[in-house]
Amino acid sequence: MASRGMPGLMPGQLRGLMMDRPLLVAPLLQFAAEFHGDTEIVTRSIEGPIHRTDYAATWRRTQALANALIAMGIKPGDRVATVAWNTWRHMELYYAVAGIGAVCHTINPRLSVEQMRYIVDDAADGAIFFDTTFAASMAELAGTVPSVRHFVALADATCTATLDPAIGAQSYEDLLAAAKDSYTFPEFDENAAASLCYTSGTTGHPKGVLYSHRALVLHSFGLVANFWLNPEEISLPVVPMFHVNAWGIPYAAPMGGTALVMPGRALDGKSLFELMDAENVTCAQGVPTVWMGLLDAMRKAGRKPSALKRVIVGGAALSEAMIHAFEDEFGVSAIHAWGMTEMTPLGVINQTKRKFANLPPAERLKFKLKQGHVVAGVDMRITAADGAVLPNDGKSAGHLQVRGPWIAERYYKSETTATTPDGWFDTGDIATLDPDGFMHITDRAKDIIKSGGEWISSVDLENAAMGHPQIAHAAVIGIAHPRWQERPLLVCVCRGQDNPTLAEMHAYLATKVPKWWLPDAVEFIEALPLGATGKIQKSLLREHFKDYVLPDETSV
Amino acid sequence: MASRGMPGLMPGQLRGLMMDRPLLVAPLLQFAAEFHGDTEIVTRSIEGPIHRTDYAATWRRTQALANALIAMGIKPGDRVATVAWNTWRHMELYYAVAGIGAVCHTINPRLSVEQMRYIVDDAADGAIFFDTTFAASMAELAGTVPSVRHFVALADATCTATLDPAIGAQSYEDLLAAAKDSYTFPEFDENAAASLCYTSGTTGHPKGVLYSHRALVLHSFGLVANFWLNPEEISLPVVPMFHVNAWGIPYAAPMGGTALVMPGRALDGKSLFELMDAENVTCAQGVPTVWMGLLDAMRKAGRKPSALKRVIVGGAALSEAMIHAFEDEFGVSAIHAWGMTEMTPLGVINQTKRKFANLPPAERLKFKLKQGHVVAGVDMRITAADGAVLPNDGKSAGHLQVRGPWIAERYYKSETTATTPDGWFDTGDIATLDPDGFMHITDRAKDIIKSGGEWISSVDLENAAMGHPQIAHAAVIGIAHPRWQERPLLVCVCRGQDNPTLAEMHAYLATKVPKWWLPDAVEFIEALPLGATGKIQKSLLREHFKDYVLPDETSV
């Protein structure tokens, strides 16, 4: 199916008389270099020590990298892969690769070598830039990925020399040292591809999302407005640069004149606490798992990192317990956000409204627990199974669909669009939208439990269960039931040795969920299966429990 | 000269695979209606009483207006003029006219009827929507502007009936009442024209700036990020909607979910104070003249309007005295911003940086007195007379030039671009840019005083003079001088009867400006000549003093 294409002028309509300036990625960094030149990018380097640079120096090195890439034979349209942590070098790659008209393909290093090989082959990457942490994977890949003409270690010559010779790696620092640090980035169509990120779906092969310069720049405007990215902030993206471009922060921070602190590979709570504390980080972004580690470190220290004002929580739902921990124990705002790889990723963020100021805390909390408010630039709707648009009443749950200039229209190399016939992207989530514009995900469409013609949200049930003091993690899956079609099974990881009984769980949950949601059974396991991006792999749980027989007597 | 046009893809380059969604104006209001539906637009109506509506209701009336416009025969590309204050009705016109693909042409009601006639003829407006305040001008225009097929009074039938029948005015409220309030706005090329605003230059005929939908939407993203337009704020644009679209706030506020309070025609300090106080306005935008009136009202009341946090000051330089008055007397932030009609208008805003927090107050003040920091989306440079780009060192003063997607490429109906050969717009200002990205205007290029091969900034000299307790207003112009080419004449309006002597002014200014800047003479007049937008008309001063003879002995 052909792309929908941009609409033209209507007959008689006038063209505005503003400058034809394309929205491109490289000028974002150039802007920061010119007008926020001494604003820092501080990294806990892979080599160990703290590395300090700023936007002016990063811009010069980005120009040197552009020259080096061209000397390596990288041409417009070529894909250049990165297998790397959040560092200043990874940022240079973002800008230099996209800046010369090539495509920066960020690969998740947590994938198996086999999965990486599939992705490298699919993208036909011409070069791979990797952090030395991943040398073992590179040694396995080398010689088996015919498109890759260069392996470049993000390290100096001394460090590169210690790597397995089978990789045939060049030193990144050597490449840069040999290149001139002045380069004029070309101007081209803002719809040109700038970066590529594969989504690891739970089924089938991963699919590539090919971001345009236009999408990344427009998204950056949205991020600056909604993520407090301004010259008074110091931001630490824990969310990896191999995952949806670290939510776009490496593009938006230069636009906002915001200082960056990059955690490298040390993502444990203690390391994050120390880095945030030493570098006066005011704002950090990441998934709940990371924040659990940070909260542990904060409790051990008995305080928050000195300057921390807020954490933005995405990738999975922000729980009530985590909000209380950050806000009540430590005075740090915990703010829900939601998006997808296919959305660049920002869709909603839990910014408060003036009218909420007068609400009692419990009412305000209801809003805070939703994923957040729709961000300007994203069209959002919920639809019934037949495609009918449902009202934004905060009650009607339906398929969450989005549309906008930073939403994917199709996947890389796909002949068909990924959208509905009327041009919306179906997120695969079930959600409500309220009249104030707050979206609440009740479940993944494939995870929702269909019981007697009604829906039970596995997510809400899991969150409720995780409030129990003995439950560390919980997942809920549907088990086939002769009478009700499906009924919920609660699968838990316990904090200690004392597994609560089903009756105890029912008693605990009774005030929190409708009575007919109460799980028919509870099972305890050692750990929940997690995917490469830290999400629970419910498909594996379903496989594990596929022959599970529910007790005869249901709770309904 | 042809438009430069957008660059295409380079050979081999890939097109990104994101949705082709045009950036259009109408969806900004639709977004607010859907997700900030009960956020208010409160107006001190032209009829007198306070009028309250919200984004949801405004969106419905905008759809009715679209149907009404089409029924009137307004077609895509047609120009529809407004001669109106800041009100909810004017906002409906912004969105409905642009939404159907026509062009909303805002006319400055302070122009003479003759000037209005020139502009209406030049734009060939098909209709004029006017506030009843301007009925006298409309009666003079009616019958003399052949393109205008409809005069519509922004009023109900009763009020419209009281107007001079020569106008032949229809009632706006009648038009809306007769129209269906559902309309699907078309999608079209984002480069289509959405609004038109004439700049009243100090010489020659006014020239039209034809804003595209793309420019207005991109500018709105910039404004939301830089003007604190978010759902926690209540914003009062004093800057008129007939002047560069009230700095773009009526487009950006819905995007930011910000409540609006519209002052109508009551722009005096007392009225503004009462409205801000009653409506919990947190942020207001306008020119220094307006803030002087507000400060008087605040001093009389002995307090600030209850919720006021900041005022954004543009259109003319923000003085040190005004900063002290707002910040030290009343605890309200006074923030400098700068732009031009040709820039939609935002170019710089005086947002602080983290590094300034440790500066002593006097050093921080130096930054606050500059026009502000370059906004992302605007390229800015200063050049020498020969076009060479000067360094951003905070010292080199040169011609201030800008470039970007919301900067005008040419004027309406012009066959030639308004840019330099390399595609920049010359603002006509002389400025410095410092390494932190702060721009400081030292003068208008045509106002700078060229003395002995050096430049004397008339603006800096005026600001220094206005610090004198007896000086209410001041203007400095260059007077021909046989030896130095030009020397400064200080023209003042005094607060009382006691005019300071030249010697007294020299003594006062000696510590504030270089010795060779000291004016050669001082003259006192009753009032400075002001143009339609409140700016001092130095061309008239120069005309008045064209035969002025400086005293023999210069101060140099």
Boltz contact constraints between the chains, C-beta under 6 A:
constraints:
  - contact:
      token1: [A, 4]
      token2: [B, 20]
      max_distance: 6.0
  - contact:
      token1: [A, 5]
      token2: [B, 20]
      max_distance: 6.0
  - contact:
      token1: [A, 6]
      token2: [B, 20]
      max_distance: 6.0
  - contact:
      token1: [A, 6]
      token2: [B, 22]
      max_distance: 6.0
  - contact:
      token1: [A, 7]
      token2: [B, 22]
      max_distance: 6.0
  - contact:
      token1: [A, 7]
      token2: [B, 187]
      max_distance: 6.0
  - contact:
      token1: [A, 7]
      token2: [B, 188]
      max_distance: 6.0
  - contact:
      token1: [A, 8]
      token2: [B, 189]
      max_distance: 6.0
  - contact:
      token1: [A, 9]
      token2: [B, 188]
      max_distance: 6.0
  - contact:
      token1: [A, 9]
      token2: [B, 189]
      max_distance: 6.0
  - contact:
      token1: [A, 9]
      token2: [B, 192]
      max_distance: 6.0
  - contact:
      token1: [A, 10]
      token2: [B, 76]
      max_distance: 6.0
  - contact:
      token1: [A, 10]
      token2: [B, 101]
      max_distance: 6.0
  - contact:
      token1: [A, 10]
      token2: [B, 188]
      max_distance: 6.0
  - contact:
      token1: [A, 12]
      token2: [B, 75]
      max_distance: 6.0
  - contact:
      token1: [A, 12]
      token2: [B, 76]
      max_distance: 6.0
  - contact:
      token1: [A, 12]
      token2: [B, 77]
      max_distance: 6.0
  - contact:
      token1: [A, 13]
      token2: [B, 76]
      max_distance: 6.0
  - contact:
      token1: [A, 13]
      token2: [B, 77]
      max_distance: 6.0
  - contact:
      token1: [A, 13]
      token2: [B, 101]
      max_distance: 6.0
  - contact:
      token1: [A, 13]
      token2: [B, 192]
      max_distance: 6.0
  - contact:
      token1: [A, 14]
      token2: [B, 77]
      max_distance: 6.0
  - contact:
      token1: [A, 14]
      token2: [B, 193]
      max_distance: 6.0
  - contact:
      token1: [A, 15]
      token2: [B, 191]
      max_distance: 6.0
  - contact:
      token1: [A, 16]
      token2: [B, 191]
      max_distance: 6.0
  - contact:
      token1: [A, 16]
      token2: [B, 193]
      max_distance: 6.0
  - contact:
      token1: [A, 16]
      token2: [B, 210]
      max_distance: 6.0
  - contact:
      token1: [A, 16]
      token2: [B, 211]
      max_distance: 6.0
  - contact:
      token1: [A, 16]
      token2: [B, 212]
      max_distance: 6.0
  - contact:
      token1: [A, 17]
      token2: [B, 210]
      max_distance: 6.0
  - contact:
      token1: [A, 17]
      token2: [B, 409]
      max_distance: 6.0
  - contact:
      token1: [A, 17]
      token2: [B, 410]
      max_distance: 6.0
  - contact:
      token1: [A, 18]
      token2: [B, 212]
      max_distance: 6.0
  - contact:
      token1: [A, 18]
      token2: [B, 215]
      max_distance: 6.0
  - contact:
      token1: [A, 18]
      token2: [B, 408]
      max_distance: 6.0
  - contact:
      token1: [A, 18]
      token2: [B, 409]
      max_distance: 6.0
  - contact:
      token1: [A, 19]
      token2: [B, 407]
      max_distance: 6.0
  - contact:
      token1: [A, 19]
      token2: [B, 409]
      max_distance: 6.0
  - contact:
      token1: [A, 20]
      token2: [B, 4]
      max_distance: 6.0
  - contact:
      token1: [A, 20]
      token2: [B, 5]
      max_distance: 6.0
  - contact:
      token1: [A, 20]
      token2: [B, 6]
      max_distance: 6.0
  - contact:
      token1: [A, 21]
      token2: [B, 404]
      max_distance: 6.0
  - contact:
      token1: [A, 21]
      token2: [B, 405]
      max_distance: 6.0
  - contact:
      token1: [A, 22]
      token2: [B, 6]
      max_distance: 6.0
  - contact:
      token1: [A, 22]
      token2: [B, 7]
      max_distance: 6.0
  - contact:
      token1: [A, 31]
      token2: [B, 376]
      max_distance: 6.0
  - contact:
      token1: [A, 35]
      token2: [B, 374]
      max_distance: 6.0
  - contact:
      token1: [A, 35]
      token2: [B, 437]
      max_distance: 6.0
  - contact:
      token1: [A, 37]
      token2: [B, 435]
      max_distance: 6.0
  - contact:
      token1: [A, 75]
      token2: [B, 12]
      max_distance: 6.0
  - contact:
      token1: [A, 76]
      token2: [B, 10]
      max_distance: 6.0
  - contact:
      token1: [A, 76]
      token2: [B, 12]
      max_distance: 6.0
  - contact:
      token1: [A, 76]
      token2: [B, 13]
      max_distance: 6.0
  - contact:
      token1: [A, 77]
      token2: [B, 12]
      max_distance: 6.0
  - contact:
      token1: [A, 77]
      token2: [B, 13]
      max_distance: 6.0
  - contact:
      token1: [A, 77]
      token2: [B, 14]
      max_distance: 6.0
  - contact:
      token1: [A, 101]
      token2: [B, 10]
      max_distance: 6.0
  - contact:
      token1: [A, 101]
      token2: [B, 13]
      max_distance: 6.0
  - contact:
      token1: [A, 187]
      token2: [B, 7]
      max_distance: 6.0
  - contact:
      token1: [A, 188]
      token2: [B, 7]
      max_distance: 6.0
  - contact:
      token1: [A, 188]
      token2: [B, 9]
      max_distance: 6.0
  - contact:
      token1: [A, 188]
      token2: [B, 10]
      max_distance: 6.0
  - contact:
      token1: [A, 189]
      token2: [B, 8]
      max_distance: 6.0
  - contact:
      token1: [A, 189]
      token2: [B, 9]
      max_distance: 6.0
  - contact:
      token1: [A, 191]
      token2: [B, 15]
      max_distance: 6.0
  - contact:
      token1: [A, 191]
      token2: [B, 16]
      max_distance: 6.0
  - contact:
      token1: [A, 192]
      token2: [B, 9]
      max_distance: 6.0
  - contact:
      token1: [A, 192]
      token2: [B, 13]
      max_distance: 6.0
  - contact:
      token1: [A, 193]
      token2: [B, 14]
      max_distance: 6.0
  - contact:
      token1: [A, 193]
      token2: [B, 16]
      max_distance: 6.0
  - contact:
      token1: [A, 210]
      token2: [B, 16]
      max_distance: 6.0
  - contact:
      token1: [A, 210]
      token2: [B, 17]
      max_distance: 6.0
  - contact:
      token1: [A, 211]
      token2: [B, 16]
      max_distance: 6.0
  - contact:
      token1: [A, 212]
      token2: [B, 16]
      max_distance: 6.0
  - contact:
      token1: [A, 212]
      token2: [B, 18]
      max_distance: 6.0
  - contact:
      token1: [A, 215]
      token2: [B, 18]
      max_distance: 6.0
  - contact:
      token1: [A, 221]
      token2: [B, 221]
      max_distance: 6.0
  - contact:
      token1: [A, 224]
      token2: [B, 225]
      max_distance: 6.0
  - contact:
      token1: [A, 225]
      token2: [B, 224]
      max_distance: 6.0
  - contact:
      token1: [A, 225]
      token2: [B, 225]
      max_distance: 6.0
  - contact:
      token1: [A, 231]
      token2: [B, 353]
      max_distance: 6.0
  - contact:
      token1: [A, 232]
      token2: [B, 354]
      max_distance: 6.0
  - contact:
      token1: [A, 255]
      token2: [B, 376]
      max_distance: 6.0
  - contact:
      token1: [A, 353]
      token2: [B, 231]
      max_distance: 6.0
  - contact:
      token1: [A, 354]
      token2: [B, 232]
      max_distance: 6.0
  - contact:
      token1: [A, 374]
      token2: [B, 35]
      max_distance: 6.0
  - contact:
      token1: [A, 376]
      token2: [B, 31]
      max_distance: 6.0
  - contact:
      token1: [A, 376]
      token2: [B, 255]
      max_distance: 6.0
  - contact:
      token1: [A, 404]
      token2: [B, 21]
      max_distance: 6.0
  - contact:
      token1: [A, 405]
      token2: [B, 21]
      max_distance: 6.0
  - contact:
      token1: [A, 407]
      token2: [B, 19]
      max_distance: 6.0
  - contact:
      token1: [A, 408]
      token2: [B, 18]
      max_distance: 6.0
  - contact:
      token1: [A, 409]
      token2: [B, 17]
      max_distance: 6.0
  - contact:
      token1: [A, 409]
      token2: [B, 18]
      max_distance: 6.0
  - contact:
      token1: [A, 409]
      token2: [B, 19]
      max_distance: 6.0
  - contact:
      token1: [A, 410]
      token2: [B, 17]
      max_distance: 6.0
  - contact:
      token1: [A, 435]
      token2: [B, 37]
      max_distance: 6.0
  - contact:
      token1: [A, 437]
      token2: [B, 35]
      max_distance: 6.0
